[in-house]
Amino acid sequence: MTLWGGRFESSMDQSLWDLSESFSFDQALYAHDIRGSIAHVRGLKEVGLLSADEANLLVATLEKVKEEFDSGTFVRASSDEDIHMAIERRATELAGPVGAKIHTSRSRNDQVATTLRLFTRDAVTEVASRALELAEVLVEVGEANASAYLPGYTHLQRAQPVLLTHHLNAHAFSLLRDVDRLLDARTRMNVSPLGAGALAGTSLPINPSVTAGLLGFDRPFANSMDAVSDRDFVAETLFDIALLGVHLSRMGEELVLWTTTEFGFATLGDDFTTGSSMLPQKKNSDVAELARGKTGRLVGNLTALLVTLKGLPLSYNRDLQEDKEPLFDSVRTALVVLTALCGAYKSMTFNADVAGLAASDELLVAIDIAEKLVEESVPFRQAHEVAGKLVGQAVREGTSLRDVVANSEYDRFLNLFDDGAALARRSSPGASGPRAAASQQNTLRASLEAARKRL
């Protein structure tokens, strides 16, 4: 069965079929397509284009088709080019002549657009929920190691000591922005295309507001050409997931570094690491490396869709079939990575002694010396130069900064070298020290709760 047989005298060439068929991947949409079709049938009944008996039969038939997919018993016919055609074909087989009415006032163009919006709406909700779970795990890990601290880095050079909670919270806040973007995208995509037809609507007395309401959309489309051709919602979702992937990649990079012998800040559980087929001593943080590596796919999927969309005239073009595989892959990849990182962080043992020793590097006290001078009314640039000269002397003489300060006119600052003193001095709002931690933690907890409610 084809949906356009009346116009053509010969069947599709095999090479065109191989190029055109999409059932092999868009069958993932079956539940959403059936949901959209059931709403469409009920909308036709509402305006009198189907009788109550016809509508009830078609709804029951579509539910039967869904059961076949759910149970894995659905059998694809050789003519099923895509999931939409397969469902209509099977519904017509089961319902008889009434099945031929299921496509009344509908085109595959608005059908596909509706199905894909339903799928994407659910997908962004699931990805956002999993991202929020990872943010919550980061908070839990930090709070379980509340007194642990490590060097904070700029340019991958030791900069200042920071609490582990502060470091992990930074990642949690970035994940909260990802959740916010995904849910904003969900709001924008929540417009129903059903009823737009091929591109210009229909002469039949349909009411798109009815089907929009049945499907949980905020409103129906305003312009039929835009409704069938718009894939902004897919592009926006792919961008949001790609940026999420960038954040996950940064986290993965840190875990790779932290778990090396050279850093030694952390150890992942055996269930989230791998060994070597040759080297018996190896314990590899593959989960972190794969989180980093998968981001290339996410960025590539976004690029692929944008390149596809950039040259398309209004309205629908078959190029738009290329929207699905990048979307499916990005959603699947993001969910797998998020789940794996949740487990990896839960399995992590943070080696507070090793990290704390690195954060006790005397050179990290330089900024505190400068700020102490500022408290004594020395202009900051002058204070910065004084501290820099002290550091330079220590480096040149191969001695400790503490000893240089002890033998200088600034020996009154020796208490800055006490264990944890530099960390404790980071007290400004949002800073990395203990005194600022409680307020930040309250803000983060409130933000997590607000995001959870929004989900």
PEKA-V801156 format. One record per residue. N is the residue number from 1. RES is the residue in one letter. OMEGA is omega in degrees with one decimal (none if undefined). NEAR is the number of other ideal C-beta (glycine too) atoms within 12 Angstrom. Layout:
N RES OMEGA NEAR
N RES OMEGA NEAR
This chain:
1 M 167.8 22
2 T -178.1 23
3 L -176.6 27
4 W -171.3 15
5 G -174.7 13
6 G -175.1 7
7 R -167.7 8
8 F 179.9 12
9 E 179.4 7
10 S -178.6 9
11 S -178.5 15
12 M 175.7 20
13 D -176.5 11
14 Q -179.1 11
15 S 176.3 9
16 L 176.6 15
17 W -179.8 19
18 D 178.7 12
19 L -170.3 14
20 S -170.1 22
21 E 179.8 25
22 S -179.8 31
23 F -176.5 30
24 S 177.4 20
25 F -176.2 21
26 D 173.2 35
27 Q 176.0 30
28 A -177.0 27
29 L -168.5 38
30 Y -176.9 36
31 A -179.8 26
32 H 178.3 34
33 D 179.3 43
34 I 177.5 41
35 R 178.0 33
36 G -179.8 44
37 S 177.4 49
38 I 176.7 35
39 A 178.9 40
40 H 178.6 48
41 V -179.7 43
42 R 175.0 31
43 G 177.0 40
44 L 177.1 37
45 K -177.4 29
46 E -177.1 25
47 V 174.4 24
48 G 177.6 17
49 L 170.4 28
50 L 173.8 30
51 S 179.2 17
52 A -179.7 16
53 D 179.2 14
54 E -179.3 26
55 A 179.7 30
56 N 178.6 19
57 L -178.2 26
58 L 177.8 41
59 V 179.0 33
60 A 179.6 22
61 T 179.1 33
62 L 176.6 36
63 E 175.9 24
64 K 177.7 25
65 V 177.7 37
66 K 177.6 29
67 E 178.7 19
68 E 176.7 25
69 F -178.4 27
70 D -176.3 14
71 S -179.4 11
72 G -178.9 11
73 T 178.9 13
74 F -179.8 27
75 V 179.4 16
76 R 173.9 24
77 A -178.3 20
78 S -178.6 17
79 S -177.5 23
80 D -177.4 29
81 E -179.7 33
82 D -176.8 35
83 I -177.5 39
84 H 178.0 40
85 M -178.5 34
86 A -179.0 35
87 I 179.2 48
88 E 178.4 40
89 R -178.4 31
90 R 178.2 34
91 A 178.3 39
92 T 175.9 28
93 E -176.4 25
94 L -173.7 26
95 A -178.0 31
96 G -175.2 15
97 P -179.9 14
98 V 179.3 27
99 G 180.0 30
100 A 179.8 20
101 K -172.4 29
102 I -175.6 45
103 H 179.5 34
104 T 176.5 31
105 S -178.8 32
106 R 172.8 39
107 S 171.6 30
108 R -178.3 37
109 N 178.4 38
110 D 176.4 45
111 Q -179.8 44
112 V -178.9 40
113 A 178.7 47
114 T -179.9 49
115 T -176.8 41
116 L 176.3 44
117 R 178.2 47
118 L 178.9 39
119 F -174.8 36
120 T 177.2 42
121 R 177.7 36
122 D -176.5 29
123 A -178.9 37
124 V 176.6 42
125 T -179.5 29
126 E 179.1 28
127 V 179.1 44
128 A 179.3 39
129 S 179.8 29
130 R 177.2 35
131 A 178.3 45
132 L 176.6 36
133 E 179.3 29
134 L 177.1 41
135 A 179.6 43
136 E 177.0 33
137 V 178.8 31
138 L 178.6 42
139 V -179.7 38
140 E 179.1 25
141 V 178.3 34
142 G -177.9 36
143 E 176.3 26
144 A 178.1 20
145 N -166.5 29
146 A -176.4 22
147 S -176.8 22
148 A 175.7 36
149 Y -174.1 41
150 L 173.9 41
151 P 164.9 33
152 G -172.7 31
153 Y 159.0 26
154 T -175.7 12
155 H -175.8 7
156 L 172.9 12
157 Q -179.9 13
158 R -175.8 26
159 A 179.6 24
160 Q 176.5 32
161 P 178.8 40
162 V 172.7 37
163 L 175.0 40
164 L 177.6 40
165 T -179.5 36
166 H -178.7 40
167 H -179.0 39
168 L 177.7 42
169 N 177.7 37
170 A 176.7 30
171 H 179.8 38
172 A 178.8 38
173 F 177.9 27
174 S 176.8 29
175 L 176.5 45
176 L 175.8 36
177 R 176.4 25
178 D 178.3 39
179 V -179.6 41
180 D 179.2 28
181 R -179.2 29
182 L -179.3 44
183 L 172.2 32
184 D 178.2 22
185 A 178.6 32
186 R 178.6 33
187 T -177.9 21
188 R -177.0 25
189 M -171.0 39
190 N 179.0 28
191 V -175.3 34
192 S 174.3 41
193 P -171.9 47
194 L -176.3 50
195 G 178.9 46
196 A -179.7 39
197 G -179.7 32
198 A 175.5 27
199 L -169.9 26
200 A -179.4 21
201 G -175.0 28
202 T 175.2 26
203 S -179.1 10
204 L -170.5 20
205 P -179.2 17
206 I 177.5 34
207 N -177.5 26
208 P 178.8 38
209 S -179.9 23
210 V -178.6 25
211 T 176.6 38
212 A 178.8 33
213 G 179.8 20
214 L -177.0 29
215 L 176.6 36
216 G 175.3 23
217 F -180.0 33
218 D -177.1 18
219 R 173.8 22
220 P 178.0 32
221 F 175.3 34
222 A -176.6 18
223 N -172.5 20
224 S 179.5 31
225 M 177.3 25
226 D -176.1 24
227 A -175.6 41
228 V -175.4 36
229 S -175.5 32
230 D 170.0 37
231 R 175.9 36
232 D -175.6 25
233 F 176.0 38
234 V 179.6 42
235 A -179.5 32
236 E 177.8 31
237 T 179.0 46
238 L 175.5 45
239 F -178.3 30
240 D 179.5 40
241 I 178.3 48
242 A 178.7 38
243 L 171.9 31
244 L 178.5 47
245 G 176.6 42
246 V 178.6 29
247 H 178.5 37
248 L 178.8 47
249 S 177.6 32
250 R 177.3 25
251 M 178.1 43
252 G 179.4 35
253 E 179.0 26
254 E 178.9 35
255 L 176.0 40
256 V -180.0 28
257 L -176.2 26
258 W -174.3 35
259 T 173.3 36
260 T 174.6 23
261 T -177.8 16
262 E 176.3 11
263 F 178.9 26
264 G -177.5 21
265 F -173.0 35
266 A 174.2 36
267 T 176.2 25
268 L 178.5 35
269 G -180.0 19
270 D -178.2 17
271 D 176.6 15
272 F 174.9 31
273 T 179.4 28
274 T 176.9 19
275 G -179.8 14
276 S 177.5 12
277 S -178.2 8
278 M -169.7 7
279 L -172.7 10
280 P -173.8 8
281 Q -169.5 9
282 K 169.0 16
283 K -170.0 22
284 N 179.1 22
285 S -176.2 38
286 D -178.2 25
287 V -180.0 37
288 A 179.6 37
289 E 179.7 30
290 L 174.6 29
291 A 178.1 42
292 R -175.5 29
293 G -176.7 22
294 K -178.8 34
295 T 177.4 31
296 G 177.5 20
297 R -177.8 31
298 L 176.8 41
299 V 179.7 26
300 G 178.8 23
301 N 176.6 36
302 L -179.3 32
303 T -178.8 20
304 A -178.5 26
305 L -179.6 36
306 L 178.3 24
307 V 177.5 18
308 T -173.6 26
309 L -164.7 27
310 K -175.5 14
311 G -172.6 9
312 L 173.0 23
313 P 174.4 12
314 L 4.3 18
315 S -179.0 27
316 Y 171.5 31
317 N -175.8 21
318 R 174.5 19
319 D -175.6 19
320 L 173.4 31
321 Q -178.4 32
322 E 178.7 28
323 D -167.1 43
324 K -176.4 40
325 E 174.8 27
326 P -179.9 36
327 L -179.5 45
328 F -177.0 31
329 D -178.7 31
330 S 179.4 43
331 V -179.5 39
332 R -178.8 25
333 T -179.0 36
334 A -178.6 44
335 L 179.8 32
336 V -178.6 25
337 V -179.7 38
338 L 179.7 42
339 T -179.0 26
340 A 179.7 34
341 L 174.3 44
342 C 179.4 31
343 G -178.3 26
344 A -180.0 39
345 Y 177.3 44
346 K -178.4 23
347 S -170.5 25
348 M 168.2 38
349 T -179.9 26
350 F -177.9 34
351 N -171.4 25
352 A -179.3 27
353 D -179.0 19
354 V -179.0 25
355 A 179.7 35
356 G 178.0 28
357 L 177.9 22
358 A -179.7 30
359 A 178.6 37
360 S 174.9 30
361 D -174.6 28
362 E -178.3 33
363 L -179.7 32
364 L 179.0 38
365 V -175.8 39
366 A -178.7 37
367 I 179.3 31
368 D 175.1 36
369 I 179.6 43
370 A -177.8 29
371 E 173.9 25
372 K 177.1 28
373 L 177.1 28
374 V 177.5 19
375 E 177.3 16
376 E 175.6 17
377 S 173.5 10
378 V 176.9 19
379 P -172.4 13
380 F -177.9 19
381 R 177.1 13
382 Q 179.1 16
383 A 178.3 26
384 H -179.5 20
385 E 178.7 18
386 V -179.5 30
387 A 178.9 34
388 G 178.9 22
389 K 176.8 23
390 L 177.4 39
391 V -179.4 29
392 G 178.7 17
393 Q -180.0 23
394 A -178.8 28
395 V -178.1 17
396 R -175.9 12
397 E -179.7 14
398 G -179.6 10
399 T -178.5 19
400 S 176.3 22
401 L 178.6 37
402 R 180.0 29
403 D 178.8 18
404 V 179.5 33
405 V -178.9 32
406 A -178.3 21
407 N -179.2 17
408 S 177.6 22
409 E -177.6 14
410 Y -176.9 30
411 D 175.9 17
412 R -178.3 15
413 F -176.3 34
414 L -179.9 23
415 N 177.7 21
416 L -179.1 35
417 F 177.4 29
418 D -179.8 17
419 D 176.4 19
420 G -175.8 24
421 A -178.7 27
422 A 177.7 41
423 L -177.0 38
424 A -177.3 25
425 R 179.3 30
426 R -167.6 31
427 S -179.2 21
428 S -178.5 13
429 P 179.8 14
430 G -176.7 21
431 A -169.3 26
432 S -175.4 35
433 G -176.8 30
434 P -176.9 28
435 R 178.3 19
436 A -171.1 25
437 A -174.4 34
438 A 179.7 21
439 S 179.3 20
440 Q -178.7 34
441 Q 177.4 27
442 N 178.5 15
443 T -179.0 21
444 L 178.7 34
445 R 178.5 25
446 A 179.1 16
447 S 177.7 27
448 L 179.9 31
449 E 177.9 18
450 A 178.5 17
451 A 179.2 31
452 R 178.0 20
453 K 179.9 12
454 R 176.2 20
455 L none 25
